[in-house]
């Protein structure tokens, strides 16, 4: 008995395989594995598969699932994606929201600046920065690539930590580095 025959007897294996396909952008495998599901089973998991595809930047899988009327919440996707993939995921969400404008998915990505503010805040959260200093390095990488502006980062630090001087002190080095980068040093 081959793998596909075994999977038809064990539905959870098909779902596991589909989740893996969406996670790793294995579009062809996903299409093949979807053929093993009933329409009702697909309707029951399509939004979960889309969430996994978007969260991991799997463009082809996400595009296919959106074409099949799957839906998502961009805030939830941005909250759950790995911080190292946030720019890739954000750009994918923005691209797909433009492509599927008529399906009102673009409304979910309408406030791009507030979504970027959220991403900055997620990167500079003091408890997370204390646990992983690489988050700040990644933030600088995104600034140097033009994904964030130095002004926007400074603004978010000021807004979020103006009444918390004990936490704002942690970000003085970020301020300095941003100022040096702006000066080209």
ABEGO torsion letter per residue (X at the ends): XBAAAAAAABAAAAAAAAAAAAAAGBAAAAAAAAAABBAAAAAAAAAAAAAAAAAAGBAAAAAAAAAAGBBBBAAAAAAABBAAAAAAAAAAAAAAAAAAAAAGAAAAAABAAAAAAAAAAAAABAAAAAABAAAAAAAAAAAAAGABBAAAAAAAAAAAAAABAAAAAAAAAAAAAAAAAAAGX
